[in-house]
């Protein structure tokens, strides 16, 4: 089911959570253990559907308590729902006694299903505000959970781009050919500059006004200077071609990998790998 939370509503919700957190700090959070949140009659049917996805009578919302908390309540649920009064009850004592991991897990399950449901945006915002006003730690958990709904939908974006992908593939192919030609041409010019003194003198003479010779890389110029300086030192002669290969090897490797992915068509796999790597780091 598509998410109904619009960007504007998301901004208002996050702002409200921030304000609720400030208010909770100021009002000495935890002053009461049970917070009842009334649900409008128009959203009763949808809220019952949301609660039905919380397991058998909210089993998915059970939490683990920390040691030595003094909470001996057998009902470890974060939330409970009363159909007769159409209210959600938040157990603040259970929340304070629960471990951080179980708090986030239980609250995340409820928030995710609530955002997916047809419950009105106003009711959703009222629930979020009521929870955040009850305990400041709830606000700190709710803000990242709500912001997670703005994650990028790569699959849908690729579907939208599918009509122009053939043109993009042609452009990538042309780019791969151009890059290959430029790389080969640049390497040939560099080798000529390094290995033929006559050609090097001619290039240098034509480039006196412009500085570095055209079509010659900085690596080639620096290799020639370092090789010539080694002849006058006691360090011995340095092989110019070997030095050039060491400095250009990383460039060749990176360009080879990029060209391989473009030609073979594994760009999508590379993007997926980068996204998985980024999610793992986060």
N, C-alpha and C positions, 0 to 999 in steps of 0.2 A: 504494500500500500504506500502510495506516495506520501511524503511528509508534507504537512499543511502549514508548517511554521514558516512564514515569510521572513525575508531579511529584516523588514521594519519591525515585525513582532519580535524577532530574535534580539534586535538591538534594545527594544523596550524591556524585554525580559531580563537581559543581562544587566541593564541599567538598574532595574528594580531590585535584582538580586544584590547588586553592590550597595544600594541604599539600604536594603534589608540587613545586610551584614553590618553596616555602620550602626543601624538602629539596634541590632541585637547586642552589639558590644556595649552600647550605651545603657541598655536596659537590663544588664546582668543576665545573660542568657541562662536558660535552665531554671527559671523561677517557677515553672510548672511542668509536670511530667507528661501529661496527655494533652495534645492539641487537636481539637476537633475542627474539621474543615467541611463546611456545608457545601454540597453540590447542588446547583440549580436543577429543578425538575426536568428541564429540557435536555440536560446532559446525563440524566440518570441511566438511560439505556446504554449509552456509550461508555459510561464509567463502569457499569456492570461488565461490559465486554473487556474493558481494560483489566478489571480485577480478575476476570476469568482466566487471563493469561499469566497471572501471578502464581499459578499452581493451585493445589487444593487448599482453599481458604488462605492463600497468601504464603504457601510453604517456600516459595522462591525468595521471599523477603526475610527469611530467618537469618540471624547473624550469630557470630561467635563472640562470646564475651571475653574480655581480658581477665587475667588472673587478679585476684584480690580486689575486685571492684565492689564487692558487697551486694551485687545485684543477683538475687536468687530467683528471679522471675522465670517460670517455666515457659512462658510465651516470649520467645526471642525475636518475634517479628518486628520489623521496622514500622510497618503500617498495618492497619486493619480497616476493614470496610463493613459498615452496617447498612444492610439493604433497607431495613425498615425506616430508619431516619435519613438515609441517603447521605451519609457522612463518612469522611475518611478520618481516621484517628492516627496521629503520629505519636509514637512512644519515645519521649525524649530521654527517659532513664535508660531504655535499651540502647538508644543511639550513643549516649555518653559512655556506656559500659562496653560497647562493641569494639572490635579491632578495626583498624583503619581499612584493611582490605575488605572485610565483610561489609562495612559501611558503604564503601564505594560500590561494591558489587550489588547490594540490595537496592541502593538508591539509583544506580545506573539502569537496572532492569526496569524499575518503575518509570523513570523519566523517558527511557527509550520507547516503551509501549504507549505512554501518554502522548508523546509527540507524534507517533504514528496514527493515533486514534482520531476519530471524528469529533472528539471533545472540543468545544469552542475555544478559541484562543483566549478569550477573557477568563474562562474557567481555568484553563491551564496556567495563565499568569497568576490568578488568585491562589492556586495551589502552591506554585513556586514561591510567591511572596509570603504566604503563611508559613511554609516550612523554613524559609530563610530567616523570618522574624523570630522563630522559636529558638533557634540555636545558631550561633555565628558559624560553627563548623559546617553546618548544612550549606550555608551560603558558599563557603570555600569549595565544597564539593560540587554544588550545582552549577557554578559558573563554567568550569571546564566541560562538564557533561552537556550543558546546553550549547557551548561553542563547538562541540564535536559534531553537531548536526550541520555545520557549514563545511565539512570536509569535501574535497573535490570529487566529483563524479567523473572519473576518467572514462568509464565505459560509455556513458551517455555522450560525453564530449566526442569520443571517437566515432560514435554513430552519426552525430551531426556533421562531422568532418568527412564521413565516408564518400559523399558525392564528389569531393575535390581531391580525394586521395590519389586517383590515377594521375592527375596533373602534378601532384606533389611528388609522386614516385618518378615521373619523367624529369622533374627539376632536380631531384636527388641524383638521378643517373647522369644528367648533364654536369652537375656539380662534381660528381665523383671523377668523371673523365677530365674535367678541367683541372681538378686538384692533382690528379696523376700526372698530367702533362706538365703542369707548373713545377711539381716536385722533381720530375726527371730533368726538366730543363735547368732548374736551379742547381741541381747536383752536378750536371755536366759543366755548367759555367764555373762552379766552385772548383771542380777538379782541374779545369783548364787554367784557372787563375793560380792554383797552387802548384801545378806541375810544369807549366810552360812560362819561363821567365820572360820571354819575348812578348807573349800575349799579356802577361801581367803588367809589363811596362807600358804597353799600348793602352790598356784599360786605365792604368793609373794616370797616364798623361791626359787622357780625355776626361778624367774625373777630377782634375785639379781644381776646377772651379766649383764643382758640386760636392766635393768630398769623397765619399765612398763610391767605388765603381758601381755602375748600374748592373742589375741582375746578378750581383755577387752578394752572398750572405755575410753577415757580420762574423760568423764562425770561421769562414774561409779567410777573411782579412786578419782576424786575430791569430789564426794558426800560422799564417805566413810570418807575421811579426814575431811570434814566439819562436818559430823555427830559426829565423835569421838571427835573433838575439842569442839563441843557444850556441851558435857558431863562435861567438865572441866570448863565451863564458867557459868556465872549467867544467860545467855540468855535462858536456858532451852533446853530440848531435841528437835531435829529436825527430822522429819520423812524422812528417807533416800529414801524410795520409791516415796514419793510425790515430793521430790526435783529432783529425777532422771526423773520423768515423766515431770516435768516442763521444764527441760533442753533438753529433747529429743522430746518434742511435736512438735516443729517446723520441726525437721528432719522427723518425721513421716508424718506430713501434706504434706510437699513438695514431699516426695517420693510417698505418696499415690496419689497425683494429677498426678504426672508423670506416675505412673503405670496405673492409670485409663485411661489416654489419649492413652497410648500405647496399652492397652488391648482392649478398646472400639473402637479404630481406629479413634479418633478425632484429630489426630496430625495435619492434614491439617487445620482444623478449628482453632487450637491453633496458627499455623504459620500465618494464615490470620489475626487473632486478634492482634498478635504482630506487624505485618506489618501496620495494620490500626492505632494501637496505636502510632507507630513510625512516621507515616506520619502526624498524628494529632499534635504530639509534634513539628515536624519540621515546 
